[in-house]
Each structure stands twice: as C-alpha cells, then as structure tokens.
C-alpha cells in the first residue's frame, strides 16, 4: 500500500435499529403512543417521548440516526398530548424515569432524563416513565432503546466486487464509536494477509497489483478500527476480484 488522496463518492447506508412512528431532525427519535392507565377512554392523554444520543459518531452522509454505544449518553424527554392535540402542562406533575427498573431521574416537573446505555452491547434498554397522579390516574408507559456495538465498513465502489483499476483504493467508514472525529481512531489494514499502512490518510488503503496479474485474481482486504480511548474495536472484510477488462 502507499499514500494517496482518493476521490470517492460515498453511498448512503441505512441501519434499522428499531421502529418509530416519526423521526425528528438532530438525531432525535419520536415515539407517540397512548398512555397506559387504569381505564382507557376518549379523554386519555397520549405520551410523546423523544430521545437522542450524544457521543456516538456517524458520518455526515449517513441518512440514519446515531444509536447509543459504549460511552455515549441518551437524553429522553416527555410530553403529554390531549385528545385534541394540545400539549399538556406537566410542570406540577411528579414524574419518574426508570431504565431496566432502575430509577434514573424524577421529581416535580422533571420531563427530561439523561443516562448512559446500560449493560453490554448489543442489547435493548427498557425506558419506563410514570406519572403517579395525573388527575387521580396513575399513568405509565415504556419504550425500548437499542444499544449497539461500533461498526466498520470497507467502502469499495466496485460492482459485484470486480475491479479493473490498478492500483485500487478502498475506504474505511466507522460508525457508532464514542469519538467526535474519526481521525482519532486507529486503522489497521491487511491485504491477502499482508499488513500495510497509509501514513498520510490511514482511513484509506491503496492496493497495487504486480504487472501481469491474471484476470480473476482475488484480493481480500481486512480492516480493524480501534478507539484508543476505550479499546472498542470493529472489523470488516471485503473480497474483490481483479478483471483485466469488464
């Protein structure tokens, strides 16, 4: 491998972690569900719960939302909506927040809670909100929030993994690391078992084949991405085939 600055057009990638009714800007998830209480009738308010994650890196071109990962934080907020669509005043209501049955926040008018993901990824945390006395009724509602492991992708823009370029360039794309800038990650490349590096741009690898390489030759690229701050690691592999002409 040797240094170069490739010109790459990134493809969009979608990771589906859970189902929500709507998505808000800024990485906020919106879930709208009827409140659970002793009796259900036309006057029942509706829970409106939003949550977003900080400290989980995603590329700027990624069309999905950041998901909680090791070391990140989750901030959840609550509103109640009347059957007529009006946001209700909760400033005088006692509200409690629980994650996996552990109290993480609460008090009079406390409509927001911030907490870290709990347990080892991948898993799902159960977030439960209770309002013990809303007009004489006990309201309770719960949602599930996923926690994910960091991921790495080798971006090789070659249909069916077949390429004619020599040298060819592949790109490392990290997701869900607890880091603000991917340049702070450590990238380790190998091609057909042979290690290499790119001092100027470690997020890319340039692979040169010897002159006279036969058509149909396989190229196996491997990548390991590590966050030196917390030792989390993600790996990826790409199998490519050299064709003298396509």
C-alpha positions as CSV (number, residue, x, y, z in Angstrom):
1,X,0.0,0.0,0.0
2,X,1.1,3.6,-0.5
3,X,-0.2,7.1,0.2
4,X,-2.7,8.8,-1.9
5,X,-5.8,11.0,-1.7
6,X,-8.6,9.2,-3.5
7,X,-11.7,10.8,-4.9
8,X,-14.6,8.9,-3.6
9,X,-18.3,9.3,-3.9
10,X,-19.9,7.9,-0.7
11,X,-23.0,5.8,-0.9
12,X,-25.8,6.2,1.7
13,X,-26.3,3.4,4.1
14,X,-29.3,2.7,6.4
15,X,-29.1,0.8,9.6
16,X,-32.5,0.0,11.1
17,X,-32.3,-0.4,14.9
18,X,-36.0,-0.2,15.8
19,X,-39.4,1.0,14.7
20,X,-40.6,4.5,15.4
21,X,-43.5,6.5,14.1
22,X,-41.5,9.5,13.1
23,X,-38.0,11.0,13.0
24,X,-37.1,14.5,14.1
25,X,-34.0,16.4,13.0
26,X,-30.9,16.4,15.1
27,X,-30.8,12.7,15.8
28,X,-34.0,12.7,17.9
29,X,-36.4,9.8,17.8
30,X,-40.1,10.4,18.3
31,X,-42.5,7.8,19.6
32,X,-46.2,8.6,20.1
33,X,-48.3,6.1,22.0
34,X,-51.4,6.2,24.1
35,X,-50.8,6.5,27.9
36,X,-51.4,3.3,29.9
37,X,-53.6,3.7,33.0
38,X,-56.5,2.1,34.9
39,X,-59.1,3.0,32.3
40,X,-58.9,3.8,28.6
41,X,-61.4,6.3,27.2
42,X,-61.6,9.1,24.8
43,X,-60.1,11.5,27.3
44,X,-56.8,9.6,27.6
45,X,-53.7,11.7,27.0
46,X,-51.0,10.4,24.6
47,X,-47.4,10.0,25.6
48,X,-44.9,11.8,23.3
49,X,-41.4,10.6,24.1
50,X,-38.3,11.8,22.2
51,X,-34.8,10.6,22.7
52,X,-31.4,11.3,21.2
53,X,-27.8,10.2,21.6
54,X,-24.6,12.1,22.0
55,X,-21.2,10.6,21.8
56,X,-21.9,8.1,19.0
57,X,-20.1,9.0,15.8
58,X,-21.9,8.7,12.4
59,X,-20.6,10.0,9.1
60,X,-22.1,13.2,7.8
61,X,-23.6,11.4,4.7
62,X,-25.3,8.7,6.8
63,X,-29.1,9.1,6.4
64,X,-29.9,7.1,9.6
65,X,-29.7,8.3,13.2
66,X,-27.0,7.9,15.8
67,X,-27.6,4.9,18.1
68,X,-26.4,4.6,21.6
69,X,-23.0,2.9,22.0
70,X,-20.5,2.3,24.8
71,X,-19.6,5.6,26.4
72,X,-22.4,7.7,24.8
73,X,-25.3,9.4,26.6
74,X,-29.0,9.2,26.0
75,X,-31.3,12.1,26.7
76,X,-35.1,11.4,26.8
77,X,-37.9,13.9,27.0
78,X,-41.6,13.6,27.7
79,X,-44.7,15.5,26.7
80,X,-48.4,14.5,27.2
81,X,-50.8,15.4,24.4
82,X,-54.5,15.8,24.9
83,X,-57.0,14.0,22.5
84,X,-57.5,17.5,21.0
85,X,-53.8,17.6,20.1
86,X,-52.8,20.1,22.8
87,X,-49.5,19.8,24.8
88,X,-50.5,19.4,28.4
89,X,-48.9,21.3,31.3
90,X,-46.8,18.8,33.4
91,X,-44.9,21.4,35.5
92,X,-46.9,20.4,38.6
93,X,-46.8,16.7,38.0
94,X,-44.4,14.2,39.7
95,X,-42.6,12.2,37.0
96,X,-40.3,9.2,37.5
97,X,-37.9,7.8,34.9
98,X,-36.6,4.2,35.1
99,X,-34.2,2.3,32.9
100,X,-34.4,-1.5,33.4
101,X,-36.2,-0.9,36.6
102,X,-33.5,1.4,38.0
103,X,-34.6,5.0,38.8
104,X,-32.5,7.4,36.7
105,X,-34.4,10.6,37.3
106,X,-37.6,12.2,38.6
107,X,-39.4,14.8,40.6
108,X,-42.0,17.5,40.1
109,X,-42.0,18.7,36.5
110,X,-39.0,16.6,35.5
111,X,-39.8,16.0,31.9
112,X,-36.2,15.0,30.9
113,X,-33.7,12.4,31.9
114,X,-30.1,11.8,30.8
115,X,-28.4,8.5,31.3
116,X,-25.8,6.2,29.7
117,X,-26.6,2.9,28.0
118,X,-26.8,0.1,30.5
119,X,-25.1,-3.3,30.1
120,X,-23.0,-4.7,27.3
121,X,-24.0,-4.2,23.6
122,X,-25.8,-5.3,21.7
123,X,-28.8,-5.1,23.9
124,X,-32.0,-3.2,24.5
125,X,-32.8,-0.9,27.4
126,X,-36.3,-0.6,28.7
127,X,-37.2,3.1,29.5
128,X,-40.2,3.5,31.7
129,X,-41.9,6.8,32.6
130,X,-44.6,7.0,35.3
131,X,-46.8,9.8,36.4
132,X,-48.3,8.6,39.7
133,X,-51.2,11.0,40.0
134,X,-52.4,12.7,36.8
135,X,-55.9,13.9,37.6
136,X,-56.3,11.0,40.0
137,X,-55.0,8.4,37.5
138,X,-51.7,6.5,37.5
139,X,-50.1,6.8,34.1
140,X,-47.2,4.6,33.0
141,X,-45.5,4.0,29.6
142,X,-42.4,2.2,28.5
143,X,-40.3,2.1,25.3
144,X,-37.2,0.1,24.2
145,X,-34.0,1.8,23.3
146,X,-31.2,-0.1,21.5
147,X,-27.5,-0.1,22.4
148,X,-25.2,-1.1,19.6
149,X,-21.5,-2.0,19.1
150,X,-19.3,0.2,16.9
151,X,-19.2,-0.9,13.3
152,X,-16.7,-0.6,10.5
153,X,-17.3,-0.8,6.7
154,X,-14.9,-1.1,3.9
155,X,-16.2,1.1,1.1
156,X,-15.1,-0.4,-2.2
157,X,-17.2,1.2,-5.1
158,X,-16.8,-1.8,-7.4
159,X,-20.0,-3.6,-8.7
160,X,-20.0,-7.2,-7.7
161,X,-16.6,-6.7,-6.2
162,X,-14.9,-6.7,-9.6
163,X,-12.4,-4.0,-10.5
164,X,-10.0,-3.2,-13.3
165,X,-8.2,-0.3,-11.6
166,X,-4.6,-0.9,-10.6
167,X,-3.9,0.4,-8.1
168,X,-7.3,0.5,-6.5
169,X,-8.4,2.4,-3.4
170,X,-10.7,1.3,-0.6
171,X,-12.0,3.5,2.3
172,X,-12.7,2.8,6.0
173,X,-16.0,4.1,7.3
174,X,-16.6,3.9,11.1
175,X,-20.0,4.0,12.8
176,X,-21.1,4.4,16.4
177,X,-17.7,4.9,18.0
178,X,-17.6,7.1,21.1
179,X,-15.4,9.8,19.4
180,X,-16.1,13.2,17.9
181,X,-13.6,12.9,15.0
182,X,-12.8,9.6,13.2
183,X,-9.2,10.8,12.7
184,X,-8.7,9.9,16.3
185,X,-9.3,6.2,15.6
186,X,-6.6,3.7,14.8
187,X,-6.9,1.9,11.4
188,X,-5.1,-1.3,10.7
189,X,-5.2,-2.7,7.1
190,X,-4.1,-6.0,5.6
191,X,-4.4,-7.3,2.0
192,X,-4.2,-11.1,1.4
193,X,-2.8,-11.4,4.9
194,X,-0.1,-8.8,4.4
195,X,-0.2,-5.8,6.7
196,X,0.2,-2.2,5.4
197,X,-0.5,1.4,6.3
198,X,-1.2,4.8,4.8
199,X,0.7,7.4,6.9
200,X,-1.0,10.5,5.3
201,X,-4.5,9.1,5.3
202,X,-4.9,5.9,7.4
203,X,-8.6,5.8,6.6
204,X,-7.8,4.6,3.1
205,X,-5.8,1.8,1.6
206,X,-4.3,1.8,-1.9
207,X,-3.7,-1.7,-3.3
208,X,-1.3,-2.2,-6.1
209,X,-1.1,-5.5,-8.0
210,X,2.0,-6.7,-9.8
211,X,2.3,-6.2,-13.5
212,X,0.9,-9.2,-15.3
213,X,-1.6,-10.2,-12.6
214,X,-4.0,-12.7,-14.1
215,X,-7.7,-11.8,-14.6
216,X,-9.8,-13.4,-11.9
217,X,-7.2,-12.9,-9.1
218,X,-8.8,-12.5,-5.7
219,X,-8.0,-9.7,-3.3
220,X,-9.0,-10.0,0.3
221,X,-8.9,-6.7,2.2
222,X,-9.3,-6.7,6.0
223,X,-9.7,-3.8,8.3
224,X,-9.6,-3.3,12.1
225,X,-10.7,0.0,13.6
226,X,-10.0,0.8,17.3
227,X,-10.9,3.6,19.6
228,X,-7.7,4.1,21.7
229,X,-9.8,6.0,24.3
230,X,-11.8,3.0,25.4
231,X,-10.3,0.0,23.4
232,X,-13.5,-0.7,21.5
233,X,-12.8,-2.4,18.1
234,X,-14.8,-3.1,14.9
235,X,-13.6,-5.2,12.0
236,X,-14.6,-5.5,8.4
237,X,-13.7,-7.6,5.3
238,X,-14.1,-7.1,1.6
239,X,-13.4,-9.7,-1.1
240,X,-12.6,-8.2,-4.5
241,X,-11.7,-9.7,-7.9
242,X,-9.3,-8.3,-10.4
243,X,-10.6,-8.4,-14.0
244,X,-8.4,-7.3,-16.9
245,X,-11.5,-6.0,-18.6
246,X,-15.2,-5.7,-17.7
